[in-house]
Amino acid sequence: MSTILKDVNKLFGNFQALYDINLTIREGEFLAILGPSGCGKTTLLRMLAGFETTSGGTIEINDQIVANHNKSIPPEKRNVSMVFQGFALWPHMTVSEHIKFPLQYDQFASKELKENSSRRVDEVLDIIDLKDKGNNYPHALSGGQKQRVSLGRAIATQPKLLLMDEPLSALDAELRIEMRREIQRLHQLTEASIVYVTHDQGEALAMADRIVIMNQGRIEQVGTPEEIYYHPETEFVATFVSKANLFKGEWKDNQFKVQGSDVTWSDVGMTEVLKAKNIYALRPEQIRISKNIENQLTGEILTRQFQGKEYHYSVNINGKVVIIQRPITDIFEVGDRVGIEPVE
Ligand SMILES: Nc1ncnc2c1ncn2[C@@H]1O[C@H](COP(=O)(O)OP(=O)(O)OP(=O)(O)O)[C@@H](O)[C@H]1O
């Protein structure tokens, strides 16, 4: 079951929140939508769920048009489930009752699941590892357990499309990492397509099959985590996802002459789009520092931070601050005059 968005736009009054979104969510894939606050991620998700109408374009789920300029099928008729940021649990319902609820009331729950709802509740409790908490009310659960209940409720009816809006943002850092694995496991078990909204690139890179990078209501790039990380196609993607340093200059025959210097760098895998813009993007771990300043772009070490496996340096190069990561064997002092170059 694929989900197809064609030329989808969204206006709130005069404000355009989404511009010409074209996207296909493949059957069974884990798709992350990643972008900064306000870029339109939640609006896009709410339109898929049916909580928000479209201002233009069409949304098709499982060969059925669910939204276009003159119709919007309501959420309960779309065979999609949504997991919310703040868990959205009911205080008066136990864990088991939360899971049973969609089995009783969701029109998409199959006859078999409805008839065997108690068995399905047990199955889901097992999947979310809360077998001994079925009779607990939300107030008697930890944050991670609450989120597992909301995941369990979402998968109870075996929906084909699971929408998740920053589901881990209310949890502390350690639990977030643990829950990433839980969600991956859930994805493997359910085989549902997942659309996962986040502003945390670590989450998107770790879990997604493909990532959609959004900025100011537009899609900047769609690709696998590796494509997005290693081959960013826009300046925004390069800086937002991999924290790349952008250098201006001139590309000619796979050689890059750095602006304001005589230094030339060879290509270490820049995308054609960035080359056409005469930009060289280097991630912090892609830059070597040396005491040798001959024929090198030179600068001064401004700060050094110890990070366990590496040092993070900031280097002032002609007034531009460049962030570089080096292994702990590469030690430089604040104030050192150094040369920098791309790592092959
Ligand atoms: N109901 C609304 N009325 C007017 N403007 C809205 C409405 N909902 C969202 N917006 C605007 O649309 C833009 C996109 O909002 P959206 O919530 O989709 O962003 P987001 O990427 O999910 O951000 P965050 O990560 O902060 O949740 C924002 O500028 C927001 O202010």
The ligand as an ORCA input file, in Angstrom:
! r2SCAN-3c Opt
* xyz 0 1
  N      -3.564     26.284     12.437
  C      -2.599     27.099     11.993
  N      -2.858     28.374     11.683
  C      -1.896     29.202     11.219
  N      -0.613     28.834     11.025
  C      -0.277     27.562     11.318
  C      -1.256     26.630     11.832
  N      -0.629     25.450     12.017
  C       0.666     25.632     11.664
  N       0.879     26.903     11.246
  C       2.134     27.464     10.754
  O       2.636     26.631      9.715
  C       4.044     26.487      9.799
  C       4.394     25.022      9.881
  O       3.952     24.505     11.141
  P       4.214     23.010     11.588
  O       3.601     22.805     12.928
  O       3.801     22.114     10.488
  O       5.808     23.006     11.693
  P       6.782     21.874     12.259
  O       7.845     21.702     11.241
  O       6.006     20.676     12.632
  O       7.367     22.571     13.551
  P       7.721     21.973     15.014
  O       8.916     21.086     14.809
  O       8.029     23.193     15.804
  O       6.505     21.226     15.481
  C       4.489     27.290     11.019
  O       4.964     28.543     10.588
  C       3.225     27.432     11.831
  O       3.232     28.618     12.577
*
